[in-house]
Amino acid sequence: MDLVNPSAAVAGMLATGAMEGAGAYISAGLLKEMTERVRNTFAGDRRSLAVLDQVRTYPSDSRRHHDLAEALRWYAERDEQFASELQRWAAAAPSLVTQNLIAHRDSYAAGNDQTINHYHWRED
């Protein structure tokens, strides 16, 4: 079972839901359910709880997204029910969230690899 992509999608959803206006793409009920379930799963793990809070506080920080996704994946590998919930939440993710995650990660490299040739055509 692939847990990397669902974990990254859920981390992005949790962060995006914290941004003003972006939460409209994710139902408030689903976002609350996700946050509570993740908090319960992370109970007793201060480091993972801190990462969750940091992602909610600094939603545009890609390093924190990565750390949260890793924590989600780690717990999902050990808890089959939590893994199923991650899969369900990721399936409910709007394509906008997934697109933003991919663009955020790849846009700098893609921009560096572009070559633009400008030809001036002159008719006399």
C-alpha positions in Angstrom: 0.0 0.0 0.0 1.4 3.4 -1.0 1.5 5.6 2.1 3.8 8.3 0.8 1.4 10.1 -1.5 -1.6 10.0 0.9 0.6 11.2 3.7 1.8 14.1 1.6 -1.7 14.9 0.5 -3.1 14.9 4.0 -0.2 17.0 5.3 -1.0 19.5 2.6 -4.7 19.5 3.4 -4.0 20.1 7.1 -1.8 23.0 6.2 -4.0 24.4 3.5 -7.0 24.3 5.8 -5.2 26.6 8.1 -4.8 29.3 5.5 -7.5 31.9 5.3 -9.9 31.2 2.4 -8.2 28.0 1.4 -10.3 26.0 3.9 -13.3 26.5 1.6 -11.8 23.8 -0.6 -12.0 21.3 2.2 -15.1 20.8 4.3 -14.8 22.2 7.8 -16.1 18.9 9.1 -13.5 16.8 7.3 -10.7 19.1 8.4 -11.8 18.9 12.0 -12.1 15.1 11.8 -8.6 14.9 10.3 -7.0 17.2 12.8 -8.6 15.4 15.8 -7.7 12.0 14.5 -4.1 13.0 13.8 -3.9 14.6 17.3 -5.2 11.4 18.9 -2.8 9.2 16.8 0.2 11.5 17.8 -0.9 11.5 21.5 2.2 11.1 23.6 4.6 12.1 20.8 5.5 15.7 21.5 7.7 16.0 18.4 4.9 15.0 16.0 2.3 17.1 17.8 4.7 20.1 17.5 5.1 19.5 13.8 1.3 19.4 13.3 0.9 22.7 15.2 3.8 24.2 13.2 2.2 23.2 9.9 -1.1 24.8 11.0 0.8 27.9 12.1 3.1 28.2 9.1 1.2 26.5 6.2 3.6 27.6 3.5 6.7 26.0 5.0 7.6 23.0 2.8 10.0 21.6 5.4 7.2 21.3 7.9 4.9 19.7 5.3 7.6 17.1 4.7 8.1 16.4 8.4 4.3 16.0 9.0 4.0 13.8 5.9 6.8 11.6 7.3 5.1 11.4 10.7 1.8 10.5 9.2 3.4 7.8 7.0 5.3 6.4 10.0 2.1 6.0 12.1 0.2 4.7 9.1 2.8 1.9 8.6 2.1 0.7 12.1 -1.7 1.2 12.3 -3.8 -0.3 9.4 -6.9 1.6 10.4 -5.1 4.9 10.4 -3.6 4.0 7.0 -7.1 3.4 5.6 -8.2 6.8 7.0 -5.2 8.5 5.3 -6.2 6.9 2.0 -9.8 8.0 2.4 -8.8 11.6 3.3 -6.4 11.7 0.4 -9.1 10.5 -2.0 -11.3 13.4 -0.7 -8.5 15.9 -1.4 -9.5 18.5 -4.0 -7.1 18.4 -7.0 -6.1 22.0 -6.2 -4.3 20.9 -3.1 -2.4 18.1 -4.9 -1.5 20.5 -7.7 -0.2 23.0 -5.3 1.9 20.5 -3.5 3.4 19.3 -6.8 4.0 22.8 -8.1 5.5 23.9 -4.8 8.0 21.0 -4.9 8.9 21.1 -8.6 8.4 24.6 -9.8 11.9 25.9 -9.0 13.6 23.0 -10.7 11.2 23.2 -13.7 11.9 26.9 -14.0 15.7 26.3 -14.0 15.4 23.8 -16.8 13.6 26.1 -19.2 15.2 27.6 -22.3 13.5 30.5 -24.0 14.5 31.3 -27.5 13.3 34.6 -28.9 13.3 35.0 -32.6 12.7 38.3 -34.2 11.1 37.8 -37.6 11.5 40.8 -39.9 9.7 41.1 -43.2 11.1 43.6 -45.6 
